[in-house]
Amino acid sequence: MTVSANRSADGSALDRPLGAADLALALGSSGSGAGLASSQSPPATAQQMADWWAIATGNEAPTGVHVVVHGHFYQPPRENPYLETVVRQPSAAPCHDWNERVHRECYRPNAFARLFNDRGNLVGIVNTFEFMSFNVGPTLMSWLERHDPRTYQRILQADRRSCDRLAGCGNAIAQVYNHIIMPLASDRDKRTQVRWGVADFRARFGRDPQGLWLAEAAVDYATLEVLADEGIEFIILAPSQALRCRPLPTEDAPEPEWLEVGGGQIDPTQPYRCYLPQGETGSDRHVDLFFYDGPISGEIGFGDVLISSETFAARIGQAVRGDRDTQVISLATDGETFGHHKKDKEKCLAYALIAEFPKRGWLPSNFAYYLHQNPPTWEVQIKPVTAWSCMHGVDRWQDDCGCGGGGEWHQRWRKPLRETLDWLRDRLAALFETQGREYFRDPWAARDAYGDVIRDRTRTDEFLADHQGRSLTAKERVLALQLLEMQRYGLLMFTSCGWFFEELSRPEGTQILRYAGRAMELAAEVTGISLEQEFIKRLEDAPSNVPEYGDGATIYQKLVVSDRVTLEQVAAAYAIESLLGGNARQQPIYCYQANLQDYRLQRMGDLALAVGHLELTSDITQETTAFTVAVLHLGGWDFHGRIEPFRSRLHYTQTKEKLFAAIAQASTASAVLTLNRELTGPCFGLDDLFCEDRQRITKLLLRDTLAGLDRLYDRVYRNNYGVLLGFNRDELPVPQELQVAADISLGQRAIAAFEALERDLSDPRGSDLLLRNGHLAELEAIADEAARLHCTLNLTAARPHGERAIATLVNRLLAASQGAIAALETDHPLPEVPPIHLEELDAVERLVELGDRFGLDLWLEPSQEQWFSYLHGELIPTGLPLLGPRDRRSATWGATVSLLRQTVQRLGASLKVEVTPILMSL
């Protein structure tokens, strides 16, 4: 046996698929599903559970009913086009940005959907992506890959498992790359969007997509032409997008009658074949269409059908037709409905998928599998140009149609914005084609293939080797990549969200203008042609609803141009941070690699000077820019620096010598004058930096100030401790100054203790240090003292230390349990001392209790998942069978089992994981 067989390559435990036994456990001994968002008690015999699970994980539906719940998971690209990172968005607090916020509330919870019994204990972890149809936009998948690889891998794993379950037909479908409205795009842009989306899907999921999600389900026949050319088999549309349908012609009925269904009356329980206009009925040129059930899908997004999994299933049951041997119940909604728009509804979805649907004999399925089993027997014609979120076709993205309006606010800005961006697209296309021939054999083929590079920048050299028209110099390689980036931003500027809401100055509108601005900037760098003034002039026709802005031109000037980030700003931030103890000589900074060729720092009292020769190399275009940068720290928040392009080694050396000679005089005036004389580039101070850098450096500057204040408050608190006790004893109002001193002093002591505890546990001697240093006892004493003095402690900074400390302890206990089981299976004598340490169990319990006492709201889900996965993935299937009667003669065996039982029981209680059936087997 290999005890770590169910662990991933990085050591994180992966849950096995939830099985029939888990369902029985989930329902509890009474058969109650109340803790699982199910209002009544379904049958709970072992055979019934096994039957249900066979339906959920097999590929047959006894009733012929396939239920497909499709989640359209998507976030718009939010990256700053100069830094390729998402900057802080205050409206997303407490998270850094909205990607992070929605991820915390939706994407991760769906990958690890929790099922609880009526005691609030965890009994199952379901990957909802494994049982629902889904698309995850490429821009969102890229973000997930960088910021939460575990959730990212769970999504990929879910598709693989659905392929295994459903005859190679996976749950995942592709998406047009950055969510542009396809009917409004040029033919070239349509094709690039599909090709980039398909390439991204293929690289991530390891297979070709069978279906594709169109942004806003916006479609016309020209779009279907492109999809057919690119090998897409099916798409999903709203019922209102169908015009008419009829049975496919047969020899007996060569001209069946068309049924008019333009009012949304189309039957959504079957697929339809949509023949392309230039093809003939019966030809192979077609795309198959599924139409989702409009009423139920609408109730998912905007009604209360998700109040319980049973209510959800009952509502679906109303759509099941009794006159069909087989049928598909097609549902579609924003994936963010499950957890973000509607809190905790991923739990309702999870239980419906693995229990409520199979209980009724329905198969949780996907469109590809149903199509594979049941090819269309009807054909359909669609309306000319439509989308799922606009009753006026696609006017929501090009006109003042009223959709998405904000009360009395108009959307007259939409049409001028669309026309301006179309103008820019055409100008950029002409420049790209003309200039691109200098570097590429076929510029448009190179653009289509560039999607692979966007996903994986390490493929740049391979890409250029494949597409360059001749051998390119280093400078030409940069220019070629800049042209392609110009085109990438030219596509990003059409992201649909920019038009979706009521006002251009919203973040979505300004974001697409940022992409347009960056595209024009790159065009100017490569071709020397400036398009910006004409662009701004055209935006004057886009009226804003906000008097402060007036029109799109002002919005562009105030919110886009002023928000640009220059290389000089990146280098300046690097220089200032170096004075404060940050930065290595080589390190990544946003989408650049920073390399300090030379650096010198000198302090003279409160005065400090840093001078460096810094190279910044773009990860995107491979362009390297060298700077000479010098910055004076004049004390406090006062910085004075200059930066200029690197001239020569001689000039740099001479400049450096003069600057350090000036600071040696300990004269601020002399140092400033010398700096201004020797470097002629732009001046910079803290206010000139990019906001994200400014905030980070501000925190560094505050460290000493706050530390000094903390010491002051602590002294006040300690000197007046007896006075505080007296006020509280006599139930008198405590003077605010003394109460604040107590709150801050005890809060800082608690944070320091949590930090020290985590630091000790990261040491190989963690268990010994845990006992020796007494941080837990100190924290408990602080909690007692804070309660006695009615303190309100701000321990936000302590939370991650507590969470990581618990995770470390749980991982140690998990490894110790694995070691104990491994020892039991060998023929060698058992160790005299079992490897499980009770003090680590004690520590977990005490830390969880401290989290409650301090109101930390500790995020224990990763630890909970680790322990749950170990119990169900290793202990139950491989460990328990080893605890047979043959070993009971060993006293050490008995001690090991006793400790193992304690570990299971006590960790289960601390982490709220149901372990009663396991304890009965130990």
Secondary structure by P-SEA (a helix, b strand, c coil): cccccccccccbbbbccccaaaaaaaaccccccccccccccccccaaaaaaaaaaaacccccccbbbbbccccccccccccccccccccccccccccaaaaaaaaccccccbbbbbcccccccccccccccccccccaaaaaaaaaccaaaaaaaaaaaaaaaaacccccccccccccccccccccaaaaaaaaaaaaaaaaaaccccccbbbcccccccaaaaaaaaaaccccccccccccccccccccccccccbbbbcccccccccbbbbbbcccccccccbbbbbbbcccaaaaaaccccccccaaaaaaaaaaacccccccccbbbbccccccccccccaaaaaaaaacccccccccccccaaaaaaacccccccccccccccccccccccccccccccccccccccaaaaaaaaaaaaaaaaaaaaaaaaaaccccaaaaaaacccccccccaaaaaaaacccccccaaaaaaaaaaaaaaaaaaaaaccccccccccccaaaaaaaaaaaaaaaaaaaaccccaaaaaaaaaccbbbcccccccaaaaaacccccccccaaaaaaaaaaaaaacccccccccccbbbbccbbbbbbcccbbbbbbbbbbbbccccbbbbbbbbbbccccccccccccccccaaaaaaaaaaaaaaaccccaaaaaaaaaaaccccccccccccaaaaaaaaaaaaaaaaaaaaaaaaaaaaacaaaaaaaaaacccccaaaaaaaaaaaaaaaaaaaaaaaaaaaccaaaaaaaccaaaaaaaaaaaaaaaaccccccccaaaaaaaaaaaaaaaaaaaaaaaaaaaaccccccccccccaaaaaaaaaaaaaaaaacccccaaaaaaaaaaaaaacccccccccccccccccaaaaaaaaaaaaaaaaaaaaaccccaaaaaac
